[in-house]
């Protein structure tokens, strides 16, 4: 015969575990310093400028038919 468990305590423990996982994920997503956020924004802007500078312009007047 199995052990007797209290389902209320199991549900509460599961909720605590899920809250802990959610809190850890939020700490990784939102727990960054202003310098880290600024560095990421600068890197993103640099990548965007590079991509925009390398973009090819295909207009109808440049194509010989």
PDB file as gemmi writes it, atoms N, CA and C in Angstrom:
CRYST1    1.000    1.000    1.000  90.00  90.00  90.00 P 1                      
ATOM      1  N   UNK A   1       0.833  -1.173   0.000  1.00  0.00           N  
ATOM      2  CA  UNK A   1       0.000   0.000   0.000  1.00  0.00           C  
ATOM      3  C   UNK A   1       0.887   1.249   0.000  1.00  0.00           C  
ATOM      4  N   UNK A   2       0.455   2.276  -0.729  1.00  0.00           N  
ATOM      5  CA  UNK A   2       1.260   3.483  -0.870  1.00  0.00           C  
ATOM      6  C   UNK A   2       1.163   4.415   0.316  1.00  0.00           C  
ATOM      7  N   UNK A   3       1.985   5.422   0.308  1.00  0.00           N  
ATOM      8  CA  UNK A   3       1.966   6.423   1.370  1.00  0.00           C  
ATOM      9  C   UNK A   3       0.782   7.357   1.185  1.00  0.00           C  
ATOM     10  N   UNK A   4       0.290   7.863   2.284  1.00  0.00           N  
ATOM     11  CA  UNK A   4      -0.805   8.825   2.265  1.00  0.00           C  
ATOM     12  C   UNK A   4      -0.196  10.216   2.110  1.00  0.00           C  
ATOM     13  N   UNK A   5      -0.712  10.970   1.126  1.00  0.00           N  
ATOM     14  CA  UNK A   5      -0.202  12.321   0.910  1.00  0.00           C  
ATOM     15  C   UNK A   5      -1.344  13.315   0.997  1.00  0.00           C  
ATOM     16  N   UNK A   6      -1.006  14.523   1.375  1.00  0.00           N  
ATOM     17  CA  UNK A   6      -1.983  15.592   1.480  1.00  0.00           C  
ATOM     18  C   UNK A   6      -1.954  16.371   0.160  1.00  0.00           C  
ATOM     19  N   UNK A   7      -3.010  16.267  -0.610  1.00  0.00           N  
ATOM     20  CA  UNK A   7      -3.057  16.888  -1.933  1.00  0.00           C  
ATOM     21  C   UNK A   7      -2.976  18.411  -1.861  1.00  0.00           C  
ATOM     22  N   UNK A   8      -3.498  19.001  -0.805  1.00  0.00           N  
ATOM     23  CA  UNK A   8      -3.440  20.453  -0.650  1.00  0.00           C  
ATOM     24  C   UNK A   8      -1.975  20.899  -0.564  1.00  0.00           C  
ATOM     25  N   UNK A   9      -1.181  20.171   0.194  1.00  0.00           N  
ATOM     26  CA  UNK A   9       0.233  20.523   0.323  1.00  0.00           C  
ATOM     27  C   UNK A   9       0.989  20.289  -0.984  1.00  0.00           C  
ATOM     28  N   UNK A  10       0.618  19.254  -1.713  1.00  0.00           N  
ATOM     29  CA  UNK A  10       1.260  18.975  -2.996  1.00  0.00           C  
ATOM     30  C   UNK A  10       0.953  20.096  -3.983  1.00  0.00           C  
ATOM     31  N   UNK A  11      -0.301  20.544  -4.029  1.00  0.00           N  
ATOM     32  CA  UNK A  11      -0.677  21.637  -4.932  1.00  0.00           C  
ATOM     33  C   UNK A  11       0.064  22.925  -4.567  1.00  0.00           C  
ATOM     34  N   UNK A  12       0.163  23.214  -3.277  1.00  0.00           N  
ATOM     35  CA  UNK A  12       0.867  24.421  -2.849  1.00  0.00           C  
ATOM     36  C   UNK A  12       2.343  24.348  -3.215  1.00  0.00           C  
ATOM     37  N   UNK A  13       2.960  23.193  -3.039  1.00  0.00           N  
ATOM     38  CA  UNK A  13       4.366  23.039  -3.373  1.00  0.00           C  
ATOM     39  C   UNK A  13       4.579  23.185  -4.880  1.00  0.00           C  
ATOM     40  N   UNK A  14       3.690  22.620  -5.680  1.00  0.00           N  
ATOM     41  CA  UNK A  14       3.784  22.752  -7.124  1.00  0.00           C  
ATOM     42  C   UNK A  14       3.660  24.223  -7.529  1.00  0.00           C  
ATOM     43  N   UNK A  15       2.737  24.945  -6.912  1.00  0.00           N  
ATOM     44  CA  UNK A  15       2.568  26.371  -7.219  1.00  0.00           C  
ATOM     45  C   UNK A  15       3.825  27.150  -6.836  1.00  0.00           C  
ATOM     46  N   UNK A  16       4.442  26.824  -5.698  1.00  0.00           N  
ATOM     47  CA  UNK A  16       5.682  27.482  -5.295  1.00  0.00           C  
ATOM     48  C   UNK A  16       6.793  27.208  -6.295  1.00  0.00           C  
ATOM     49  N   UNK A  17       6.894  25.972  -6.750  1.00  0.00           N  
ATOM     50  CA  UNK A  17       7.930  25.609  -7.720  1.00  0.00           C  
ATOM     51  C   UNK A  17       7.733  26.362  -9.038  1.00  0.00           C  
ATOM     52  N   UNK A  18       6.498  26.452  -9.512  1.00  0.00           N  
ATOM     53  CA  UNK A  18       6.211  27.168 -10.748  1.00  0.00           C  
ATOM     54  C   UNK A  18       6.506  28.660 -10.600  1.00  0.00           C  
ATOM     55  N   UNK A  19       6.185  29.226  -9.442  1.00  0.00           N  
ATOM     56  CA  UNK A  19       6.463  30.638  -9.197  1.00  0.00           C  
ATOM     57  C   UNK A  19       7.967  30.883  -9.168  1.00  0.00           C  
ATOM     58  N   UNK A  20       8.701  29.949  -8.630  1.00  0.00           N  
ATOM     59  CA  UNK A  20      10.157  30.076  -8.581  1.00  0.00           C  
ATOM     60  C   UNK A  20      10.753  30.051  -9.982  1.00  0.00           C  
ATOM     61  N   UNK A  21      10.259  29.162 -10.822  1.00  0.00           N  
ATOM     62  CA  UNK A  21      10.741  29.085 -12.205  1.00  0.00           C  
ATOM     63  C   UNK A  21      10.398  30.371 -12.946  1.00  0.00           C  
ATOM     64  N   UNK A  22       9.183  30.868 -12.759  1.00  0.00           N  
ATOM     65  CA  UNK A  22       8.746  32.105 -13.416  1.00  0.00           C  
ATOM     66  C   UNK A  22       9.599  33.287 -12.950  1.00  0.00           C  
ATOM     67  N   UNK A  23       9.888  33.349 -11.645  1.00  0.00           N  
ATOM     68  CA  UNK A  23      10.706  34.433 -11.105  1.00  0.00           C  
ATOM     69  C   UNK A  23      12.122  34.382 -11.666  1.00  0.00           C  
ATOM     70  N   UNK A  24      12.676  33.185 -11.791  1.00  0.00           N  
ATOM     71  CA  UNK A  24      14.022  33.045 -12.343  1.00  0.00           C  
ATOM     72  C   UNK A  24      14.059  33.510 -13.796  1.00  0.00           C  
ATOM     73  N   UNK A  25      13.044  33.137 -14.569  1.00  0.00           N  
ATOM     74  CA  UNK A  25      12.971  33.554 -15.973  1.00  0.00           C  
ATOM     75  C   UNK A  25      12.854  35.078 -16.066  1.00  0.00           C  
ATOM     76  N   UNK A  26      12.036  35.684 -15.214  1.00  0.00           N  
ATOM     77  CA  UNK A  26      11.883  37.140 -15.230  1.00  0.00           C  
ATOM     78  C   UNK A  26      13.166  37.843 -14.804  1.00  0.00           C  
ATOM     79  N   UNK A  27      13.892  37.262 -13.861  1.00  0.00           N  
ATOM     80  CA  UNK A  27      15.167  37.856 -13.462  1.00  0.00           C  
ATOM     81  C   UNK A  27      16.133  37.880 -14.634  1.00  0.00           C  
ATOM     82  N   UNK A  28      16.148  36.814 -15.421  1.00  0.00           N  
ATOM     83  CA  UNK A  28      17.037  36.783 -16.588  1.00  0.00           C  
ATOM     84  C   UNK A  28      16.579  37.755 -17.661  1.00  0.00           C  
ATOM     85  N   UNK A  29      15.266  37.888 -17.854  1.00  0.00           N  
ATOM     86  CA  UNK A  29      14.755  38.756 -18.913  1.00  0.00           C  
ATOM     87  C   UNK A  29      14.831  40.233 -18.556  1.00  0.00           C  
ATOM     88  N   UNK A  30      14.453  40.586 -17.351  1.00  0.00           N  
ATOM     89  CA  UNK A  30      14.277  41.993 -17.000  1.00  0.00           C  
ATOM     90  C   UNK A  30      15.303  42.505 -16.002  1.00  0.00           C  
ATOM     91  N   UNK A  31      16.115  41.651 -15.446  1.00  0.00           N  
ATOM     92  CA  UNK A  31      17.062  42.066 -14.417  1.00  0.00           C  
ATOM     93  C   UNK A  31      18.395  42.488 -14.982  1.00  0.00           C  
ATOM     94  N   UNK A  32      18.388  43.408 -15.941  1.00  0.00           N  
ATOM     95  CA  UNK A  32      19.630  43.862 -16.540  1.00  0.00           C  
ATOM     96  C   UNK A  32      19.892  45.307 -16.154  1.00  0.00           C  
ATOM     97  N   UNK A  33      21.157  45.679 -16.099  1.00  0.00           N  
ATOM     98  CA  UNK A  33      21.514  47.041 -15.751  1.00  0.00           C  
ATOM     99  C   UNK A  33      21.274  47.959 -16.941  1.00  0.00           C  
ATOM    100  N   UNK A  34      21.286  49.256 -16.671  1.00  0.00           N  
ATOM    101  CA  UNK A  34      21.095  50.238 -17.738  1.00  0.00           C  
ATOM    102  C   UNK A  34      22.233  50.151 -18.751  1.00  0.00           C  
ATOM    103  N   UNK A  35      23.443  49.872 -18.286  1.00  0.00           N  
ATOM    104  CA  UNK A  35      24.590  49.760 -19.197  1.00  0.00           C  
ATOM    105  C   UNK A  35      24.424  48.562 -20.130  1.00  0.00           C  
ATOM    106  N   UNK A  36      23.921  47.458 -19.609  1.00  0.00           N  
ATOM    107  CA  UNK A  36      23.691  46.283 -20.445  1.00  0.00           C  
ATOM    108  C   UNK A  36      22.627  46.568 -21.494  1.00  0.00           C  
ATOM    109  N   UNK A  37      21.551  47.243 -21.078  1.00  0.00           N  
ATOM    110  CA  UNK A  37      20.491  47.586 -22.022  1.00  0.00           C  
ATOM    111  C   UNK A  37      21.007  48.538 -23.099  1.00  0.00           C  
ATOM    112  N   UNK A  38      21.829  49.517 -22.711  1.00  0.00           N  
ATOM    113  CA  UNK A  38      22.376  50.470 -23.670  1.00  0.00           C  
ATOM    114  C   UNK A  38      23.323  49.773 -24.645  1.00  0.00           C  
ATOM    115  N   UNK A  39      24.131  48.849 -24.141  1.00  0.00           N  
ATOM    116  CA  UNK A  39      25.057  48.118 -25.007  1.00  0.00           C  
ATOM    117  C   UNK A  39      24.283  47.271 -26.014  1.00  0.00           C  
ATOM    118  N   UNK A  40      23.213  46.625 -25.567  1.00  0.00           N  
ATOM    119  CA  UNK A  40      22.391  45.832 -26.482  1.00  0.00           C  
ATOM    120  C   UNK A  40      21.726  46.715 -27.535  1.00  0.00           C  
ATOM    121  N   UNK A  41      21.239  47.882 -27.132  1.00  0.00           N  
ATOM    122  CA  UNK A  41      20.600  48.797 -28.074  1.00  0.00           C  
ATOM    123  C   UNK A  41      21.612  49.300 -29.100  1.00  0.00           C  
ATOM    124  N   UNK A  42      22.837  49.598 -28.657  1.00  0.00           N  
ATOM    125  CA  UNK A  42      23.878  50.063 -29.575  1.00  0.00           C  
ATOM    126  C   UNK A  42      24.251  48.959 -30.565  1.00  0.00           C  
ATOM    127  N   UNK A  43      24.348  47.735 -30.090  1.00  0.00           N  
ATOM    128  CA  UNK A  43      24.676  46.615 -30.975  1.00  0.00           C  
ATOM    129  C   UNK A  43      23.566  46.400 -32.000  1.00  0.00           C  
ATOM    130  N   UNK A  44      22.318  46.506 -31.553  1.00  0.00           N  
ATOM    131  CA  UNK A  44      21.198  46.337 -32.476  1.00  0.00           C  
ATOM    132  C   UNK A  44      21.189  47.445 -33.524  1.00  0.00           C  
ATOM    133  N   UNK A  45      21.461  48.677 -33.106  1.00  0.00           N  
ATOM    134  CA  UNK A  45      21.498  49.802 -34.042  1.00  0.00           C  
ATOM    135  C   UNK A  45      22.628  49.620 -35.052  1.00  0.00           C  
ATOM    136  N   UNK A  46      23.789  49.140 -34.594  1.00  0.00           N  
ATOM    137  CA  UNK A  46      24.926  48.911 -35.487  1.00  0.00           C  
ATOM    138  C   UNK A  46      24.585  47.846 -36.534  1.00  0.00           C  
ATOM    139  N   UNK A  47      23.927  46.787 -36.106  1.00  0.00           N  
ATOM    140  CA  UNK A  47      23.528  45.725 -37.033  1.00  0.00           C  
ATOM    141  C   UNK A  47      22.523  46.253 -38.044  1.00  0.00           C  
ATOM    142  N   UNK A  48      21.559  47.045 -37.588  1.00  0.00           N  
ATOM    143  CA  UNK A  48      20.563  47.624 -38.499  1.00  0.00           C  
ATOM    144  C   UNK A  48      21.225  48.523 -39.535  1.00  0.00           C  
ATOM    145  N   UNK A  49      22.193  49.362 -39.110  1.00  0.00           N  
ATOM    146  CA  UNK A  49      22.883  50.243 -40.056  1.00  0.00           C  
ATOM    147  C   UNK A  49      23.662  49.427 -41.084  1.00  0.00           C  
ATOM    148  N   UNK A  50      24.303  48.365 -40.624  1.00  0.00           N  
ATOM    149  CA  UNK A  50      25.068  47.518 -41.531  1.00  0.00           C  
ATOM    150  C   UNK A  50      24.158  46.871 -42.564  1.00  0.00           C  
ATOM    151  N   UNK A  51      23.034  46.357 -42.108  1.00  0.00           N  
ATOM    152  CA  UNK A  51      22.099  45.714 -43.029  1.00  0.00           C  
ATOM    153  C   UNK A  51      21.492  46.718 -44.003  1.00  0.00           C  
ATOM    154  N   UNK A  52      21.137  47.899 -43.521  1.00  0.00           N  
ATOM    155  CA  UNK A  52      20.554  48.911 -44.399  1.00  0.00           C  
ATOM    156  C   UNK A  52      21.572  49.391 -45.424  1.00  0.00           C  
ATOM    157  N   UNK A  53      22.834  49.459 -45.045  1.00  0.00           N  
ATOM    158  CA  UNK A  53      23.873  49.896 -45.969  1.00  0.00           C  
ATOM    159  C   UNK A  53      24.152  48.868 -47.043  1.00  0.00           C  
ATOM    160  N   UNK A  54      23.896  47.607 -46.770  1.00  0.00           N  
ATOM    161  CA  UNK A  54      24.166  46.537 -47.730  1.00  0.00           C  
ATOM    162  C   UNK A  54      22.939  46.167 -48.546  1.00  0.00           C  
ATOM    163  N   UNK A  55      21.857  46.873 -48.329  1.00  0.00           N  
ATOM    164  CA  UNK A  55      20.614  46.561 -49.030  1.00  0.00           C  
ATOM    165  C   UNK A  55      20.728  46.913 -50.506  1.00  0.00           C  
ATOM    166  N   UNK A  56      20.287  46.041 -51.363  1.00  0.00           N  
ATOM    167  CA  UNK A  56      20.296  46.279 -52.798  1.00  0.00           C  
ATOM    168  C   UNK A  56      18.988  46.938 -53.203  1.00  0.00           C  
ATOM    169  N   UNK A  57      19.084  47.892 -54.098  1.00  0.00           N  
ATOM    170  CA  UNK A  57      17.900  48.611 -54.543  1.00  0.00           C  
ATOM    171  C   UNK A  57      17.553  48.136 -55.948  1.00  0.00           C  
ATOM    172  N   UNK A  58      16.470  47.413 -56.075  1.00  0.00           N  
ATOM    173  CA  UNK A  58      16.009  46.910 -57.354  1.00  0.00           C  
ATOM    174  C   UNK A  58      14.850  47.763 -57.840  1.00  0.00           C  
ATOM    175  N   UNK A  59      15.163  48.761 -58.614  1.00  0.00           N  
ATOM    176  CA  UNK A  59      14.105  49.583 -59.190  1.00  0.00           C  
ATOM    177  C   UNK A  59      13.956  49.233 -60.662  1.00  0.00           C  
ATOM    178  N   UNK A  60      12.838  49.592 -61.219  1.00  0.00           N  
ATOM    179  CA  UNK A  60      12.545  49.191 -62.611  1.00  0.00           C  
ATOM    180  C   UNK A  60      13.441  49.900 -63.620  1.00  0.00           C  
ATOM    181  N   UNK A  61      13.992  51.088 -63.314  1.00  0.00           N  
ATOM    182  CA  UNK A  61      14.809  51.820 -64.275  1.00  0.00           C  
ATOM    183  C   UNK A  61      16.233  51.267 -64.377  1.00  0.00           C  
ATOM    184  N   UNK A  62      16.663  50.424 -63.444  1.00  0.00           N  
ATOM    185  CA  UNK A  62      18.022  49.872 -63.502  1.00  0.00           C  
ATOM    186  C   UNK A  62      18.067  48.539 -64.215  1.00  0.00           C  
ATOM    187  N   UNK A  63      16.928  47.940 -64.498  1.00  0.00           N  
ATOM    188  CA  UNK A  63      16.878  46.644 -65.129  1.00  0.00           C  
ATOM    189  C   UNK A  63      16.721  46.813 -66.632  1.00  0.00           C  
ATOM    190  N   UNK A  64      17.633  46.232 -67.412  1.00  0.00           N  
ATOM    191  CA  UNK A  64      17.530  46.290 -68.883  1.00  0.00           C  
ATOM    192  C   UNK A  64      16.633  45.176 -69.363  1.00  0.00           C  
ATOM    193  N   UNK A  65      15.700  45.552 -70.214  1.00  0.00           N  
ATOM    194  CA  UNK A  65      14.781  44.531 -70.743  1.00  0.00           C  
ATOM    195  C   UNK A  65      14.935  44.364 -72.208  1.00  0.00           C  
TER     196      UNK A  65                                                      
END                                                                             
